[in-house]
């Protein structure tokens, strides 16, 4: 099911760029929504990420994104963005047709995602030494 999808344009390259800049990427996905399919979903997700040379530090299969405790989130679901922001968690909106009403920060491409993440990392390092 998950094996045949192509990655979003520029996503693997952006993840590699971030990894090279010592950004620890944690992928949070809720793929465990089909009963009795968890092992297959996890295996196919890992195989897909590896096949597309998409580096990540952690892979979390969970619905509640905020429970991960990330420094910065990139989400496209309006519901997830609104929940994260309601908890005052820094969140970049990855633009799609369902979230155009949400305020910035936002990215329309994975090149823009990488740029925003690296800018956030630089600001954080300046503030925290």
N, C-alpha and C positions, 0 to 999 in steps of 0.2 A: 504494500500500500504506500509506504513512504519512500521506497527505493526509486521510484520512477520520476519523481519530481525534480525539475532542474532548480538549482539555487537561484536566488534573486540575482540579477546582474550586479556584479561587483562585490557581492557579499564575501565569498571566500578570500578575495584579494584584500578586502578591508580588514577581515579578521586576521589575516597574516600580517598586515601592516601594524595592527594594534598589538599583536603578539610580539612582534619585533621591537615595539616600544615599551615592552614590559607591562602591558595592560593585561590583567588576568580576566579573561572572558569567561563568564558563567552563563551557560545557555539554560534558560528556564522554559520548559514546555509542558503542556498538559496533554500528553499523548495517551494517558491511561484512561480514556473515556469509553473504550470498547471492552466490555466484559470478556475475560478469559483471553485477552490479546496482549497483555502487558509484556511478556517476555519477547514476543515478536516485535512489538512496537519499540522496545528499548534496543534490541539488536539491530533492527533496520535503521533506527535513528543514528546509532553509533557508526554503522557501516556507511550510511549516506554521508555523514560528516567527514569520515575518513576518506571516502572515495573522492569527495570534492575538495580535499586538502583544506578543510576548515578547522583551524586550531581552536581549542577551548581548554580551559582549566578544569571546570566542573560542568557536569550535566545533571540538571535537576528536573525530575518529573513531578511537577506539582502544580496545583491550580492557584494557590495563594502566593502570588509573586513576591509580595512584600516580606513574607516569612524568610526569604533568602538573605536579606540584609545586605544587598548590593549598595555600592556607592552611587551608581548611576544605572538607570534602566533605559532600554530602548524598546518601545512597544508600539504596536499599531492598533490594537483593540481599544476603542474609546472607553469601554468599561474598565479595562485594566489601567489605562492612563489616568482616568479620573480617580480610581481607587488609590493608586500609588501617590498621586499628587495630593489627595485628601489626607494622606499620612505624612505629607511634607517630604516625600522622597523625590530626589531629582530624577526627572523622566524626560527623555527626548521622544517626541512623537515621530514615528516613521509614517509619513504621509500615505494615506490611501483614501478612497472615496467615502469611507465611513467616518473619518476623523478630521475632515477639513475645518470643522468648527472649533477645534481645540487650539488654544494659544501655543506660541513657541515656548521653548525651543523645539524645532522640528527639522527633520531631514527628509528630502525627497529621494535621495540616492544613498547607496552605501559609501560612496566617496565622502558625502556630506556627513554621514554618521561618524566615520573615522576622524574627520576634521573636528567635529564637535566633541568627541570623546577625548581626543588629544588636547584640545583647548581646555577642557574641564580638568584633565590630569595636570596640566601645567599650572592652572590656577590653584588647584589643591596643593601641589608641591610648594608653590610660592607662599601659601598661607601657613603650611604646616612644616616647612623647612625640610 
